[in-house]
């Protein structure tokens, strides 16, 4: 179930990006790369600790950067961090 929730959150993030036309192209690419990396990590059975730590740190860093200008995107990223934690990532 936690993996399904994570997939839902990633879909929500992409939907919110589609509704946020003022979000720049570099930011969109960063978020797409980040979610792709997360999906790849979650799809693995044996997740190296280094990959877990890096993914979580990247999501948290991006969420903090977006907090002021794009709070909805930052909120979804916060939920993704929580979902990753429930998965042990």
Backbone as XML, in Angstrom:
<?xml version="1.0"?>
<chain id="A" units="angstrom">
  <residue number="1" name="UNK">
    <atom name="N" x="0.799" y="-1.201" z="0.000"/>
    <atom name="CA" x="0.000" y="0.000" z="0.000"/>
    <atom name="C" x="0.845" y="1.270" z="0.000"/>
  </residue>
  <residue number="2" name="UNK">
    <atom name="N" x="1.952" y="1.324" z="0.756"/>
    <atom name="CA" x="2.761" y="2.552" z="0.718"/>
    <atom name="C" x="3.309" y="2.859" z="-0.673"/>
  </residue>
  <residue number="3" name="UNK">
    <atom name="N" x="3.633" y="1.818" z="-1.451"/>
    <atom name="CA" x="4.129" y="2.073" z="-2.804"/>
    <atom name="C" x="3.032" y="2.677" z="-3.669"/>
  </residue>
  <residue number="4" name="UNK">
    <atom name="N" x="1.813" y="2.200" z="-3.488"/>
    <atom name="CA" x="0.692" y="2.753" z="-4.246"/>
    <atom name="C" x="0.471" y="4.218" z="-3.881"/>
  </residue>
  <residue number="5" name="UNK">
    <atom name="N" x="0.576" y="4.530" z="-2.594"/>
    <atom name="CA" x="0.424" y="5.925" z="-2.155"/>
    <atom name="C" x="1.505" y="6.801" z="-2.772"/>
  </residue>
  <residue number="6" name="UNK">
    <atom name="N" x="2.707" y="6.288" z="-2.829"/>
    <atom name="CA" x="3.808" y="7.043" z="-3.425"/>
    <atom name="C" x="3.532" y="7.300" z="-4.908"/>
  </residue>
  <residue number="7" name="UNK">
    <atom name="N" x="3.034" y="6.305" z="-5.601"/>
    <atom name="CA" x="2.690" y="6.476" z="-7.012"/>
    <atom name="C" x="1.603" y="7.537" z="-7.178"/>
  </residue>
  <residue number="8" name="UNK">
    <atom name="N" x="0.621" y="7.531" z="-6.281"/>
    <atom name="CA" x="-0.435" y="8.541" z="-6.326"/>
    <atom name="C" x="0.127" y="9.939" z="-6.103"/>
  </residue>
  <residue number="9" name="UNK">
    <atom name="N" x="1.053" y="10.051" z="-5.159"/>
    <atom name="CA" x="1.660" y="11.354" z="-4.871"/>
    <atom name="C" x="2.478" y="11.856" z="-6.054"/>
  </residue>
  <residue number="10" name="UNK">
    <atom name="N" x="3.202" y="10.967" z="-6.696"/>
    <atom name="CA" x="3.979" y="11.369" z="-7.868"/>
    <atom name="C" x="3.039" y="11.823" z="-8.979"/>
  </residue>
  <residue number="11" name="UNK">
    <atom name="N" x="1.940" y="11.123" z="-9.168"/>
    <atom name="CA" x="0.951" y="11.544" z="-10.162"/>
    <atom name="C" x="0.370" y="12.905" z="-9.795"/>
  </residue>
  <residue number="12" name="UNK">
    <atom name="N" x="0.094" y="13.120" z="-8.515"/>
    <atom name="CA" x="-0.415" y="14.418" z="-8.054"/>
    <atom name="C" x="0.588" y="15.528" z="-8.314"/>
  </residue>
  <residue number="13" name="UNK">
    <atom name="N" x="1.858" y="15.229" z="-8.111"/>
    <atom name="CA" x="2.908" y="16.211" z="-8.359"/>
    <atom name="C" x="2.912" y="16.611" z="-9.834"/>
  </residue>
  <residue number="14" name="UNK">
    <atom name="N" x="2.822" y="15.627" z="-10.720"/>
    <atom name="CA" x="2.810" y="15.924" z="-12.151"/>
    <atom name="C" x="1.555" y="16.711" z="-12.543"/>
  </residue>
  <residue number="15" name="UNK">
    <atom name="N" x="0.416" y="16.386" z="-11.946"/>
    <atom name="CA" x="-0.820" y="17.129" z="-12.216"/>
    <atom name="C" x="-0.682" y="18.576" z="-11.757"/>
  </residue>
  <residue number="16" name="UNK">
    <atom name="N" x="-0.109" y="18.770" z="-10.581"/>
    <atom name="CA" x="0.081" y="20.121" z="-10.065"/>
    <atom name="C" x="1.047" y="20.903" z="-10.956"/>
  </residue>
  <residue number="17" name="UNK">
    <atom name="N" x="2.080" y="20.247" z="-11.452"/>
    <atom name="CA" x="2.994" y="20.902" z="-12.386"/>
    <atom name="C" x="2.250" y="21.367" z="-13.634"/>
  </residue>
  <residue number="18" name="UNK">
    <atom name="N" x="1.339" y="20.540" z="-14.128"/>
    <atom name="CA" x="0.560" y="20.903" z="-15.314"/>
    <atom name="C" x="-0.331" y="22.112" z="-15.048"/>
  </residue>
  <residue number="19" name="UNK">
    <atom name="N" x="-0.762" y="22.281" z="-13.796"/>
    <atom name="CA" x="-1.625" y="23.411" z="-13.419"/>
    <atom name="C" x="-0.823" y="24.644" z="-13.001"/>
  </residue>
  <residue number="20" name="UNK">
    <atom name="N" x="0.497" y="24.567" z="-13.061"/>
    <atom name="CA" x="1.353" y="25.662" z="-12.614"/>
    <atom name="C" x="2.213" y="26.119" z="-13.787"/>
  </residue>
  <residue number="21" name="UNK">
    <atom name="N" x="1.623" y="26.870" z="-14.716"/>
    <atom name="CA" x="2.362" y="27.254" z="-15.921"/>
    <atom name="C" x="3.553" y="28.175" z="-15.649"/>
  </residue>
  <residue number="22" name="UNK">
    <atom name="N" x="3.530" y="28.899" z="-14.540"/>
    <atom name="CA" x="4.629" y="29.813" z="-14.248"/>
    <atom name="C" x="5.874" y="29.114" z="-13.710"/>
  </residue>
  <residue number="23" name="UNK">
    <atom name="N" x="5.767" y="27.823" z="-13.453"/>
    <atom name="CA" x="6.927" y="27.061" z="-12.976"/>
    <atom name="C" x="7.881" y="26.889" z="-14.145"/>
  </residue>
  <residue number="24" name="UNK">
    <atom name="N" x="9.147" y="27.224" z="-13.958"/>
    <atom name="CA" x="10.099" y="27.255" z="-15.072"/>
    <atom name="C" x="10.480" y="25.864" z="-15.578"/>
  </residue>
  <residue number="25" name="UNK">
    <atom name="N" x="11.001" y="25.851" z="-16.798"/>
    <atom name="CA" x="11.349" y="24.591" z="-17.471"/>
    <atom name="C" x="12.429" y="23.823" z="-16.722"/>
  </residue>
  <residue number="26" name="UNK">
    <atom name="N" x="13.419" y="24.525" z="-16.170"/>
    <atom name="CA" x="14.477" y="23.847" z="-15.418"/>
    <atom name="C" x="13.907" y="23.153" z="-14.186"/>
  </residue>
  <residue number="27" name="UNK">
    <atom name="N" x="12.994" y="23.816" z="-13.503"/>
    <atom name="CA" x="12.361" y="23.223" z="-12.329"/>
    <atom name="C" x="11.533" y="22.004" z="-12.690"/>
  </residue>
  <residue number="28" name="UNK">
    <atom name="N" x="10.823" y="22.096" z="-13.807"/>
    <atom name="CA" x="10.026" y="20.955" z="-14.269"/>
    <atom name="C" x="10.927" y="19.751" z="-14.566"/>
  </residue>
  <residue number="29" name="UNK">
    <atom name="N" x="12.031" y="20.028" z="-15.245"/>
    <atom name="CA" x="12.955" y="18.947" z="-15.572"/>
    <atom name="C" x="13.535" y="18.333" z="-14.297"/>
  </residue>
  <residue number="30" name="UNK">
    <atom name="N" x="13.892" y="19.175" z="-13.343"/>
    <atom name="CA" x="14.423" y="18.690" z="-12.070"/>
    <atom name="C" x="13.419" y="17.774" z="-11.382"/>
  </residue>
  <residue number="31" name="UNK">
    <atom name="N" x="12.158" y="18.196" z="-11.314"/>
    <atom name="CA" x="11.141" y="17.379" z="-10.647"/>
    <atom name="C" x="10.866" y="16.086" z="-11.409"/>
  </residue>
  <residue number="32" name="UNK">
    <atom name="N" x="10.876" y="16.139" z="-12.717"/>
    <atom name="CA" x="10.657" y="14.915" z="-13.497"/>
    <atom name="C" x="11.817" y="13.931" z="-13.302"/>
  </residue>
  <residue number="33" name="UNK">
    <atom name="N" x="13.035" y="14.454" z="-13.294"/>
    <atom name="CA" x="14.194" y="13.591" z="-13.041"/>
    <atom name="C" x="14.125" y="12.992" z="-11.645"/>
  </residue>
  <residue number="34" name="UNK">
    <atom name="N" x="13.769" y="13.823" z="-10.689"/>
    <atom name="CA" x="13.686" y="13.385" z="-9.301"/>
    <atom name="C" x="12.642" y="12.296" z="-9.128"/>
  </residue>
  <residue number="35" name="UNK">
    <atom name="N" x="11.457" y="12.493" z="-9.690"/>
    <atom name="CA" x="10.419" y="11.471" z="-9.548"/>
    <atom name="C" x="10.794" y="10.199" z="-10.307"/>
  </residue>
  <residue number="36" name="UNK">
    <atom name="N" x="11.487" y="10.336" z="-11.426"/>
    <atom name="CA" x="11.961" y="9.156" z="-12.148"/>
    <atom name="C" x="12.944" y="8.357" z="-11.310"/>
  </residue>
  <residue number="37" name="UNK">
    <atom name="N" x="13.840" y="9.071" z="-10.637"/>
    <atom name="CA" x="14.800" y="8.401" z="-9.757"/>
    <atom name="C" x="14.091" y="7.690" z="-8.610"/>
  </residue>
  <residue number="38" name="UNK">
    <atom name="N" x="13.086" y="8.337" z="-8.036"/>
    <atom name="CA" x="12.335" y="7.745" z="-6.932"/>
    <atom name="C" x="11.623" y="6.481" z="-7.397"/>
  </residue>
  <residue number="39" name="UNK">
    <atom name="N" x="10.977" y="6.569" z="-8.548"/>
    <atom name="CA" x="10.268" y="5.397" z="-9.070"/>
    <atom name="C" x="11.233" y="4.233" z="-9.321"/>
  </residue>
  <residue number="40" name="UNK">
    <atom name="N" x="12.429" y="4.539" z="-9.816"/>
    <atom name="CA" x="13.422" y="3.494" z="-10.057"/>
    <atom name="C" x="13.880" y="2.855" z="-8.751"/>
  </residue>
  <residue number="41" name="UNK">
    <atom name="N" x="14.095" y="3.671" z="-7.744"/>
    <atom name="CA" x="14.533" y="3.152" z="-6.443"/>
    <atom name="C" x="13.444" y="2.297" z="-5.822"/>
  </residue>
  <residue number="42" name="UNK">
    <atom name="N" x="12.219" y="2.785" z="-5.852"/>
    <atom name="CA" x="11.110" y="2.061" z="-5.231"/>
    <atom name="C" x="10.845" y="0.742" z="-5.941"/>
  </residue>
  <residue number="43" name="UNK">
    <atom name="N" x="11.127" y="0.686" z="-7.230"/>
    <atom name="CA" x="10.912" y="-0.541" z="-7.985"/>
    <atom name="C" x="11.904" y="-1.648" z="-7.674"/>
  </residue>
  <residue number="44" name="UNK">
    <atom name="N" x="12.959" y="-1.321" z="-6.959"/>
    <atom name="CA" x="13.982" y="-2.307" z="-6.622"/>
    <atom name="C" x="13.642" y="-3.019" z="-5.317"/>
  </residue>
  <residue number="45" name="UNK">
    <atom name="N" x="14.072" y="-4.234" z="-5.219"/>
    <atom name="CA" x="13.878" y="-4.992" z="-3.986"/>
    <atom name="C" x="14.983" y="-4.680" z="-2.976"/>
  </residue>
  <residue number="46" name="UNK">
    <atom name="N" x="16.207" y="-4.568" z="-3.471"/>
    <atom name="CA" x="17.348" y="-4.308" z="-2.595"/>
    <atom name="C" x="17.818" y="-2.871" z="-2.816"/>
  </residue>
  <residue number="47" name="UNK">
    <atom name="N" x="17.365" y="-1.978" z="-2.000"/>
    <atom name="CA" x="17.673" y="-0.568" z="-2.170"/>
    <atom name="C" x="18.901" y="-0.222" z="-1.338"/>
  </residue>
  <residue number="48" name="UNK">
    <atom name="N" x="20.010" y="0.143" z="-2.001"/>
    <atom name="CA" x="21.205" y="0.496" z="-1.246"/>
    <atom name="C" x="20.952" y="1.715" z="-0.350"/>
  </residue>
  <residue number="49" name="UNK">
    <atom name="N" x="21.550" y="1.704" z="0.826"/>
    <atom name="CA" x="21.358" y="2.801" z="1.781"/>
    <atom name="C" x="21.730" y="4.138" z="1.165"/>
  </residue>
  <residue number="50" name="UNK">
    <atom name="N" x="22.782" y="4.166" z="0.376"/>
    <atom name="CA" x="23.211" y="5.416" z="-0.256"/>
    <atom name="C" x="22.125" y="5.982" z="-1.172"/>
  </residue>
  <residue number="51" name="UNK">
    <atom name="N" x="21.469" y="5.121" z="-1.932"/>
    <atom name="CA" x="20.389" y="5.559" z="-2.818"/>
    <atom name="C" x="19.212" y="6.091" z="-2.019"/>
  </residue>
  <residue number="52" name="UNK">
    <atom name="N" x="18.888" y="5.417" z="-0.923"/>
    <atom name="CA" x="17.781" y="5.869" z="-0.071"/>
    <atom name="C" x="18.062" y="7.261" z="0.465"/>
  </residue>
  <residue number="53" name="UNK">
    <atom name="N" x="19.236" y="7.441" z="1.033"/>
    <atom name="CA" x="19.589" y="8.724" z="1.638"/>
    <atom name="C" x="19.613" y="9.843" z="0.603"/>
  </residue>
  <residue number="54" name="UNK">
    <atom name="N" x="20.198" y="9.572" z="-0.541"/>
    <atom name="CA" x="20.302" y="10.584" z="-1.588"/>
    <atom name="C" x="18.925" y="10.991" z="-2.087"/>
  </residue>
  <residue number="55" name="UNK">
    <atom name="N" x="18.053" y="10.038" z="-2.330"/>
    <atom name="CA" x="16.716" y="10.352" z="-2.835"/>
    <atom name="C" x="15.950" y="11.209" z="-1.842"/>
  </residue>
  <residue number="56" name="UNK">
    <atom name="N" x="15.971" y="10.830" z="-0.598"/>
    <atom name="CA" x="15.242" y="11.584" z="0.422"/>
    <atom name="C" x="15.807" y="12.984" z="0.560"/>
  </residue>
  <residue number="57" name="UNK">
    <atom name="N" x="17.117" y="13.115" z="0.570"/>
    <atom name="CA" x="17.746" y="14.435" z="0.693"/>
    <atom name="C" x="17.394" y="15.321" z="-0.491"/>
  </residue>
  <residue number="58" name="UNK">
    <atom name="N" x="17.403" y="14.756" z="-1.677"/>
    <atom name="CA" x="17.068" y="15.550" z="-2.875"/>
    <atom name="C" x="15.639" y="16.051" z="-2.817"/>
  </residue>
  <residue number="59" name="UNK">
    <atom name="N" x="14.708" y="15.188" z="-2.425"/>
    <atom name="CA" x="13.309" y="15.605" z="-2.341"/>
    <atom name="C" x="13.153" y="16.705" z="-1.298"/>
  </residue>
  <residue number="60" name="UNK">
    <atom name="N" x="13.768" y="16.529" z="-0.139"/>
    <atom name="CA" x="13.672" y="17.536" z="0.917"/>
    <atom name="C" x="14.259" y="18.870" z="0.468"/>
  </residue>
  <residue number="61" name="UNK">
    <atom name="N" x="15.390" y="18.841" z="-0.211"/>
    <atom name="CA" x="16.038" y="20.064" z="-0.683"/>
    <atom name="C" x="15.146" y="20.814" z="-1.671"/>
  </residue>
  <residue number="62" name="UNK">
    <atom name="N" x="14.556" y="20.090" z="-2.596"/>
    <atom name="CA" x="13.682" y="20.719" z="-3.587"/>
    <atom name="C" x="12.432" y="21.274" z="-2.899"/>
  </residue>
  <residue number="63" name="UNK">
    <atom name="N" x="11.878" y="20.543" z="-1.940"/>
    <atom name="CA" x="10.686" y="21.016" z="-1.222"/>
    <atom name="C" x="10.969" y="22.328" z="-0.514"/>
  </residue>
  <residue number="64" name="UNK">
    <atom name="N" x="12.111" y="22.439" z="0.122"/>
    <atom name="CA" x="12.470" y="23.683" z="0.826"/>
    <atom name="C" x="12.599" y="24.826" z="-0.171"/>
  </residue>
  <residue number="65" name="UNK">
    <atom name="N" x="13.205" y="24.570" z="-1.317"/>
    <atom name="CA" x="13.363" y="25.617" z="-2.334"/>
    <atom name="C" x="12.024" y="26.115" z="-2.862"/>
  </residue>
  <residue number="66" name="UNK">
    <atom name="N" x="11.030" y="25.233" z="-2.915"/>
    <atom name="CA" x="9.734" y="25.591" z="-3.488"/>
    <atom name="C" x="8.753" y="26.170" z="-2.478"/>
  </residue>
  <residue number="67" name="UNK">
    <atom name="N" x="9.058" y="26.048" z="-1.208"/>
    <atom name="CA" x="8.113" y="26.395" z="-0.144"/>
    <atom name="C" x="7.463" y="27.771" z="-0.325"/>
  </residue>
  <residue number="68" name="UNK">
    <atom name="N" x="8.242" y="28.790" z="-0.589"/>
    <atom name="CA" x="7.702" y="30.149" z="-0.653"/>
    <atom name="C" x="6.898" y="30.413" z="-1.925"/>
  </residue>
  <residue number="69" name="UNK">
    <atom name="N" x="7.423" y="30.005" z="-3.063"/>
    <atom name="CA" x="6.772" y="30.343" z="-4.325"/>
    <atom name="C" x="5.732" y="29.329" z="-4.798"/>
  </residue>
  <residue number="70" name="UNK">
    <atom name="N" x="5.897" y="28.090" z="-4.411"/>
    <atom name="CA" x="4.998" y="27.025" z="-4.879"/>
    <atom name="C" x="4.657" y="26.092" z="-3.717"/>
  </residue>
  <residue number="71" name="UNK">
    <atom name="N" x="3.889" y="26.587" z="-2.764"/>
    <atom name="CA" x="3.613" y="25.786" z="-1.562"/>
    <atom name="C" x="2.874" y="24.476" z="-1.837"/>
  </residue>
  <residue number="72" name="UNK">
    <atom name="N" x="2.041" y="24.446" z="-2.857"/>
    <atom name="CA" x="1.329" y="23.191" z="-3.153"/>
    <atom name="C" x="2.296" y="22.124" z="-3.639"/>
  </residue>
  <residue number="73" name="UNK">
    <atom name="N" x="3.223" y="22.511" z="-4.499"/>
    <atom name="CA" x="4.237" y="21.556" z="-4.960"/>
    <atom name="C" x="5.107" y="21.115" z="-3.785"/>
  </residue>
  <residue number="74" name="UNK">
    <atom name="N" x="5.486" y="22.074" z="-2.951"/>
    <atom name="CA" x="6.313" y="21.743" z="-1.777"/>
    <atom name="C" x="5.565" y="20.805" z="-0.840"/>
  </residue>
  <residue number="75" name="UNK">
    <atom name="N" x="4.265" y="21.020" z="-0.680"/>
    <atom name="CA" x="3.466" y="20.147" z="0.182"/>
    <atom name="C" x="3.420" y="18.721" z="-0.334"/>
  </residue>
  <residue number="76" name="UNK">
    <atom name="N" x="3.252" y="18.569" z="-1.634"/>
    <atom name="CA" x="3.240" y="17.229" z="-2.224"/>
    <atom name="C" x="4.603" y="16.572" z="-2.035"/>
  </residue>
  <residue number="77" name="UNK">
    <atom name="N" x="5.667" y="17.341" z="-2.224"/>
    <atom name="CA" x="7.004" y="16.787" z="-2.017"/>
    <atom name="C" x="7.197" y="16.356" z="-0.567"/>
  </residue>
  <residue number="78" name="UNK">
    <atom name="N" x="6.640" y="17.118" z="0.363"/>
    <atom name="CA" x="6.711" y="16.723" z="1.772"/>
    <atom name="C" x="6.004" y="15.403" z="2.013"/>
  </residue>
  <residue number="79" name="UNK">
    <atom name="N" x="4.873" y="15.227" z="1.351"/>
    <atom name="CA" x="4.150" y="13.960" z="1.470"/>
    <atom name="C" x="4.955" y="12.814" z="0.846"/>
  </residue>
  <residue number="80" name="UNK">
    <atom name="N" x="5.667" y="13.102" z="-0.232"/>
    <atom name="CA" x="6.508" y="12.087" z="-0.861"/>
    <atom name="C" x="7.625" y="11.674" z="0.092"/>
  </residue>
  <residue number="81" name="UNK">
    <atom name="N" x="8.224" y="12.651" z="0.782"/>
    <atom name="CA" x="9.266" y="12.334" z="1.772"/>
    <atom name="C" x="8.699" y="11.412" z="2.846"/>
  </residue>
  <residue number="82" name="UNK">
    <atom name="N" x="7.493" y="11.727" z="3.328"/>
    <atom name="CA" x="6.862" y="10.899" z="4.360"/>
    <atom name="C" x="6.591" y="9.488" z="3.830"/>
  </residue>
  <residue number="83" name="UNK">
    <atom name="N" x="6.122" y="9.401" z="2.589"/>
    <atom name="CA" x="5.842" y="8.084" z="1.988"/>
    <atom name="C" x="7.142" y="7.285" z="1.824"/>
  </residue>
  <residue number="84" name="UNK">
    <atom name="N" x="8.207" y="7.959" z="1.434"/>
    <atom name="CA" x="9.499" y="7.289" z="1.318"/>
    <atom name="C" x="9.940" y="6.762" z="2.678"/>
  </residue>
  <residue number="85" name="UNK">
    <atom name="N" x="9.719" y="7.547" z="3.715"/>
    <atom name="CA" x="10.069" y="7.112" z="5.064"/>
    <atom name="C" x="9.303" y="5.868" z="5.473"/>
  </residue>
  <residue number="86" name="UNK">
    <atom name="N" x="8.018" y="5.808" z="5.126"/>
    <atom name="CA" x="7.219" y="4.624" z="5.463"/>
    <atom name="C" x="7.711" y="3.390" z="4.718"/>
  </residue>
  <residue number="87" name="UNK">
    <atom name="N" x="8.347" y="3.626" z="3.568"/>
    <atom name="CA" x="8.910" y="2.511" z="2.799"/>
    <atom name="C" x="10.328" y="2.168" z="3.249"/>
  </residue>
  <residue number="88" name="UNK">
    <atom name="N" x="10.836" y="2.921" z="4.194"/>
    <atom name="CA" x="12.187" y="2.663" z="4.677"/>
    <atom name="C" x="13.244" y="3.276" z="3.775"/>
  </residue>
  <residue number="89" name="UNK">
    <atom name="N" x="12.853" y="4.268" z="2.997"/>
    <atom name="CA" x="13.780" y="4.911" z="2.058"/>
    <atom name="C" x="14.150" y="6.278" z="2.610"/>
  </residue>
</chain>
